[in-house]
């Protein structure tokens, strides 16, 4: 159960709030297909990654495992992709947190982001080993708030209005957003050893996918541009509270992933690792990297898609002959996704 909560805490974050926009931009059939197929693929890939972790004695983040299995050059590539994807996600959380905070308190989005960042900074600096317990608490609170928001939104659902808001226009943006929302492999090495660990991975993906579908279909009618506008004060408050807690837990866990990457795989000192994990996303946010959908799409479609390909190659090398056709299919799909996403950004 704790592994399932840890996975849900990592998976359900900033990506959730891009999904009604992804539904609008992709259309109903493509959106349903993306969520279903990518959720299944990511559950399998997370399972492959966990098998690699369980058959390795030392604890690392992804580049450490890649170095042992595929060699130094692949490890360098995986470290770059993991850093970009982790910092991309942290920047997205900072962007969203300010928007949510500004709807709860009389502050600007920028000030809201600074309050969020300061709170996260305190937790990361002083929580230490108790961070996992806080993660479980905040994940539970987040799930309760999201269930209430979805229930209230569904009760006021106007199906014709919702469908009228679905205007397929940017399917590649939708692909990157859905992939970003469904990955979660950064937390895989941190999961507790358990005979039912694969069940936990599948349970987390199923629960997350159901939450995503209900959230996207119930909230799409409240979109005006890329913003959510409610005519109900209680729903506005609940939505933004759920938003704050939805980005807080993955912000903490991903910051810790960045710390581990710097400290255990890139061999920086503990103080330098903590400073870098806290300072880099803050720096990019401050200099103006603040387009939420672009950050989400590129992080998901390019950086996370590239990591999926590397995990699959690592699994093939570690366990030759197992799941060969399926793994080749996954690699082909995500490699084409990376290429398409890059072309979409460039052109």
C-alpha positions as CSV (number, residue, x, y, z in Angstrom):
1,X,0.0,0.0,0.0
2,X,2.8,2.4,0.9
3,X,4.4,1.8,-2.6
4,X,1.1,2.6,-4.3
5,X,0.9,5.8,-2.4
6,X,4.5,6.7,-3.2
7,X,3.8,6.1,-6.9
8,X,0.6,8.1,-6.8
9,X,2.4,10.9,-5.0
10,X,4.9,11.0,-7.8
11,X,2.6,10.4,-10.8
12,X,-0.3,12.7,-10.0
13,X,1.1,16.2,-10.1
14,X,1.4,19.1,-12.5
15,X,0.6,16.9,-15.5
16,X,-3.0,16.4,-14.2
17,X,-3.8,20.0,-14.9
18,X,-2.6,19.8,-18.5
19,X,-5.0,16.9,-19.3
20,X,-8.3,18.9,-19.9
21,X,-6.2,21.0,-22.3
22,X,-4.8,17.9,-23.9
23,X,-8.4,16.5,-24.3
24,X,-9.5,19.7,-25.9
25,X,-6.5,19.7,-28.3
26,X,-6.5,16.0,-29.2
27,X,-10.2,15.2,-29.3
28,X,-12.0,12.4,-27.4
29,X,-10.9,9.3,-29.4
30,X,-7.2,10.2,-29.5
31,X,-7.1,11.3,-25.9
32,X,-8.7,8.1,-24.7
33,X,-6.3,6.1,-26.8
34,X,-3.3,8.0,-25.5
35,X,-4.2,7.6,-21.9
36,X,-5.0,3.9,-22.3
37,X,-1.9,2.9,-24.4
38,X,0.6,5.1,-22.6
39,X,-0.6,4.0,-19.1
40,X,-0.1,0.4,-20.1
41,X,3.3,1.0,-21.7
42,X,4.5,3.1,-18.7
43,X,3.4,0.4,-16.2
44,X,5.4,-2.2,-18.2
45,X,8.4,0.1,-18.4
46,X,8.3,0.9,-14.7
47,X,8.1,-2.9,-14.1
48,X,11.2,-3.4,-16.3
49,X,13.1,-0.7,-14.5
50,X,12.2,-2.2,-11.1
51,X,13.5,-5.6,-12.2
52,X,16.8,-4.0,-13.1
53,X,16.9,-2.2,-9.7
54,X,16.1,-5.5,-7.8
55,X,19.0,-7.3,-9.7
56,X,21.5,-4.6,-8.7
57,X,23.2,-4.5,-5.3
58,X,24.1,-0.8,-5.1
59,X,21.4,1.9,-5.0
60,X,21.5,4.6,-7.7
61,X,19.4,6.9,-9.8
62,X,18.9,6.0,-13.4
63,X,22.4,7.0,-14.7
64,X,24.1,4.8,-12.2
65,X,22.1,1.7,-13.4
66,X,22.6,2.7,-17.1
67,X,26.4,3.0,-16.5
68,X,26.6,-0.5,-15.1
69,X,24.5,-2.1,-17.8
70,X,25.1,0.0,-21.0
71,X,28.3,1.8,-20.3
72,X,29.6,5.4,-19.7
73,X,28.3,7.1,-22.9
74,X,24.7,5.9,-22.4
75,X,25.0,6.9,-18.7
76,X,26.0,10.4,-19.8
77,X,23.0,10.6,-22.1
78,X,20.6,9.3,-19.5
79,X,22.0,11.7,-16.9
80,X,21.3,14.6,-19.3
81,X,17.8,13.5,-20.1
82,X,17.0,12.8,-16.4
83,X,18.3,16.3,-15.4
84,X,16.3,18.0,-18.1
85,X,13.2,16.1,-17.4
86,X,13.5,16.5,-13.6
87,X,14.1,20.3,-13.8
88,X,11.4,20.6,-16.5
89,X,8.9,19.1,-14.1
90,X,10.1,21.2,-11.2
91,X,9.7,24.4,-13.3
92,X,6.2,23.3,-14.3
93,X,5.3,22.8,-10.6
94,X,6.6,26.3,-9.8
95,X,4.6,27.8,-12.6
96,X,1.4,26.1,-11.6
97,X,1.9,26.7,-7.8
98,X,1.9,30.4,-8.3
99,X,-1.3,30.3,-10.4
100,X,-3.0,28.2,-7.6
101,X,-1.7,30.3,-4.8
102,X,-2.9,33.6,-6.4
103,X,-6.5,32.2,-6.5
104,X,-6.4,31.3,-2.8
105,X,-4.6,34.4,-1.3
106,X,-4.4,38.0,-2.5
107,X,-0.9,37.6,-4.1
108,X,0.4,37.6,-7.6
109,X,1.3,34.3,-9.4
110,X,5.0,35.2,-9.1
111,X,4.7,35.8,-5.3
112,X,2.6,32.6,-5.0
113,X,5.4,30.7,-6.6
114,X,7.9,32.2,-4.2
115,X,5.8,31.2,-1.2
116,X,5.5,27.7,-2.6
117,X,9.2,27.5,-3.3
118,X,10.1,28.8,0.2
119,X,7.8,26.2,1.8
120,X,9.3,23.4,-0.3
121,X,12.8,24.6,0.6
122,X,12.1,24.3,4.3
123,X,10.7,20.8,4.0
124,X,13.7,19.6,1.8
125,X,16.2,21.3,4.1
126,X,14.8,20.1,7.5
127,X,12.5,17.1,6.9
128,X,15.3,14.6,6.1
129,X,14.2,11.0,6.6
130,X,10.6,12.0,7.6
131,X,10.0,13.2,4.0
132,X,8.5,9.9,3.0
133,X,5.9,10.1,5.8
134,X,5.0,13.7,4.8
135,X,4.7,12.4,1.2
136,X,2.1,9.8,2.2
137,X,0.2,12.4,4.2
138,X,0.1,15.0,1.4
139,X,-0.7,12.3,-1.2
140,X,-3.7,11.2,0.9
141,X,-4.9,14.8,1.3
142,X,-4.4,15.5,-2.4
143,X,-6.4,12.4,-3.4
144,X,-9.3,13.4,-1.1
145,X,-9.4,17.0,-2.5
146,X,-9.2,15.7,-6.1
147,X,-12.1,13.3,-5.5
148,X,-14.2,16.1,-4.1
149,X,-13.3,18.4,-7.0
150,X,-14.1,15.8,-9.6
151,X,-17.4,14.9,-7.8
152,X,-18.5,18.5,-7.7
153,X,-17.5,19.1,-11.3
154,X,-19.3,15.9,-12.5
155,X,-22.5,17.0,-10.7
156,X,-22.4,20.3,-12.7
157,X,-21.3,18.6,-15.9
158,X,-22.9,20.0,-19.0
159,X,-22.0,17.4,-21.7
160,X,-22.9,19.5,-24.8
161,X,-20.8,22.4,-23.4
162,X,-17.9,20.1,-22.6
163,X,-17.9,18.5,-26.0
164,X,-18.3,21.9,-27.7
165,X,-15.0,22.8,-26.0
166,X,-13.2,19.9,-27.6
167,X,-11.6,21.2,-30.7
168,X,-8.7,18.9,-31.9
169,X,-5.8,21.1,-32.9
170,X,-2.5,20.0,-31.3
171,X,-2.3,16.2,-31.0
172,X,1.5,16.3,-30.4
173,X,1.1,18.7,-27.5
174,X,-1.5,16.3,-26.1
175,X,0.9,13.3,-26.5
176,X,3.7,15.1,-24.5
177,X,1.2,16.1,-21.8
178,X,-0.2,12.6,-21.3
179,X,3.2,11.0,-21.3
180,X,4.4,13.6,-18.7
181,X,1.4,12.8,-16.5
182,X,1.9,9.0,-16.6
183,X,5.6,8.4,-16.2
184,X,6.6,8.2,-12.5
185,X,9.8,6.2,-13.0
186,X,11.9,8.6,-11.0
187,X,10.4,7.1,-7.8
188,X,10.9,3.5,-8.9
189,X,14.3,3.0,-7.2
190,X,12.9,4.5,-4.0
191,X,10.1,1.9,-3.7
192,X,10.3,-0.5,-0.8
193,X,11.1,-4.2,-1.6
194,X,7.9,-6.1,-1.7
195,X,6.7,-9.3,-3.4
196,X,3.7,-7.3,-4.6
197,X,5.6,-4.4,-6.1
198,X,4.4,-5.0,-9.6
199,X,0.9,-5.1,-8.4
200,X,1.5,-1.7,-6.8
201,X,2.9,-0.3,-10.0
202,X,-0.2,-1.5,-12.0
203,X,-2.6,-0.4,-9.3
204,X,-1.0,3.1,-9.3
205,X,-1.3,3.4,-13.1
206,X,-4.9,2.2,-13.1
207,X,-5.9,4.6,-10.3
208,X,-4.0,7.5,-11.9
209,X,-5.6,6.8,-15.3
210,X,-9.1,6.8,-13.9
211,X,-8.5,10.0,-12.0
212,X,-7.0,11.6,-15.1
213,X,-10.0,10.6,-17.3
214,X,-12.6,11.8,-14.8
215,X,-10.7,15.0,-14.2
216,X,-10.2,15.8,-17.9
217,X,-13.8,15.1,-18.9
218,X,-15.3,17.0,-16.0
219,X,-13.0,20.0,-16.1
220,X,-12.7,20.6,-19.9
221,X,-15.9,22.7,-19.9
222,X,-14.3,25.2,-17.5
223,X,-11.5,26.0,-19.8
224,X,-11.1,29.5,-21.2
225,X,-8.0,29.5,-23.2
226,X,-5.5,27.6,-21.1
227,X,-7.1,28.8,-17.8
228,X,-9.8,27.3,-15.6
229,X,-12.6,29.7,-14.8
230,X,-15.4,28.6,-12.3
231,X,-18.6,30.4,-11.4
232,X,-18.7,28.7,-8.0
233,X,-16.5,30.1,-5.2
234,X,-16.4,26.8,-3.3
235,X,-15.3,24.9,-6.4
236,X,-12.7,27.5,-7.1
237,X,-11.2,27.2,-3.6
238,X,-11.3,23.3,-3.7
239,X,-9.7,23.2,-7.1
240,X,-6.8,25.5,-6.2
241,X,-6.2,23.8,-2.8
242,X,-6.1,20.4,-4.7
243,X,-3.7,22.1,-7.2
244,X,-1.3,23.2,-4.5
245,X,-1.1,19.8,-2.8
246,X,-1.0,18.0,-6.2
247,X,2.2,19.8,-7.1
248,X,3.7,19.9,-3.6
249,X,4.4,16.2,-3.1
250,X,6.0,15.5,-6.5
251,X,8.0,18.7,-6.1
252,X,9.5,17.4,-2.9
253,X,10.1,13.9,-4.3
254,X,11.6,15.1,-7.6
255,X,13.9,17.5,-5.8
256,X,15.1,14.5,-3.8
257,X,15.6,12.6,-7.0
258,X,17.8,15.5,-8.3
259,X,19.7,15.5,-5.1
260,X,20.4,11.8,-5.4
261,X,21.4,12.2,-9.0
262,X,24.0,14.8,-8.1
263,X,25.2,13.1,-5.0
264,X,25.2,9.4,-5.8
265,X,25.7,9.3,-9.5
266,X,27.5,12.5,-10.4
267,X,29.5,12.4,-7.1
268,X,28.9,16.0,-5.9
269,X,29.1,16.7,-2.2
270,X,25.8,16.6,-0.1
271,X,25.6,20.4,0.4
272,X,26.4,21.1,-3.3
273,X,23.8,18.5,-4.4
274,X,21.1,20.0,-2.2
275,X,22.0,23.5,-3.4
276,X,21.9,22.5,-7.1
277,X,18.6,20.6,-6.8
278,X,17.0,23.7,-5.2
279,X,18.7,26.4,-7.2
280,X,18.6,25.3,-10.9
281,X,14.8,25.1,-11.4
282,X,14.4,28.4,-9.4
283,X,17.0,30.1,-11.7
284,X,15.2,29.1,-14.9
285,X,11.8,30.1,-13.5
286,X,13.2,33.5,-12.4
287,X,14.7,34.2,-15.9
288,X,11.3,33.6,-17.6
289,X,10.8,30.0,-18.5
290,X,7.1,30.0,-17.7
291,X,5.0,28.6,-20.5
292,X,3.4,25.7,-18.8
293,X,2.1,23.7,-21.7
294,X,5.4,24.0,-23.7
295,X,7.4,22.9,-20.6
296,X,5.1,20.0,-20.0
297,X,5.0,18.9,-23.7
298,X,8.8,19.1,-24.3
299,X,9.6,17.5,-21.0
300,X,7.2,14.6,-21.6
301,X,7.6,14.0,-25.3
302,X,11.4,14.6,-25.7
303,X,13.2,14.0,-22.3
304,X,10.9,11.4,-20.7
305,X,10.3,9.7,-24.1
306,X,14.1,9.4,-24.5
307,X,14.4,7.9,-21.0
308,X,11.8,5.2,-21.8
309,X,13.9,4.1,-24.8
310,X,17.1,3.9,-22.6
311,X,15.3,1.9,-19.9
312,X,14.1,-0.6,-22.6
313,X,17.6,-0.9,-24.1
314,X,18.9,-1.5,-20.6
315,X,16.3,-4.2,-19.9
316,X,17.2,-5.9,-23.2
317,X,20.9,-6.0,-22.2
318,X,20.2,-7.1,-18.7
319,X,17.7,-9.8,-19.6
320,X,18.4,-10.9,-23.2
321,X,15.6,-12.6,-25.0
322,X,12.8,-11.5,-22.7
323,X,9.8,-9.5,-24.0
324,X,11.9,-8.8,-27.2
325,X,9.1,-7.9,-29.6
326,X,7.1,-5.9,-27.1
327,X,10.2,-3.9,-26.0
328,X,11.1,-3.2,-29.6
329,X,7.6,-1.9,-30.2
330,X,7.8,0.4,-27.2
331,X,11.2,1.7,-28.3
332,X,9.9,2.4,-31.8
333,X,6.8,4.2,-30.5
334,X,8.7,6.5,-28.1
335,X,11.6,7.2,-30.5
336,X,9.1,8.4,-33.1
337,X,7.4,10.4,-30.4
338,X,10.7,12.1,-29.5
339,X,11.4,13.0,-33.2
340,X,7.8,14.2,-33.8
341,X,7.9,16.4,-30.6
342,X,11.2,18.0,-31.6
343,X,9.9,18.7,-35.1
344,X,6.7,20.2,-33.6
345,X,8.7,22.6,-31.4
346,X,11.1,23.6,-34.2
347,X,8.4,24.1,-36.9
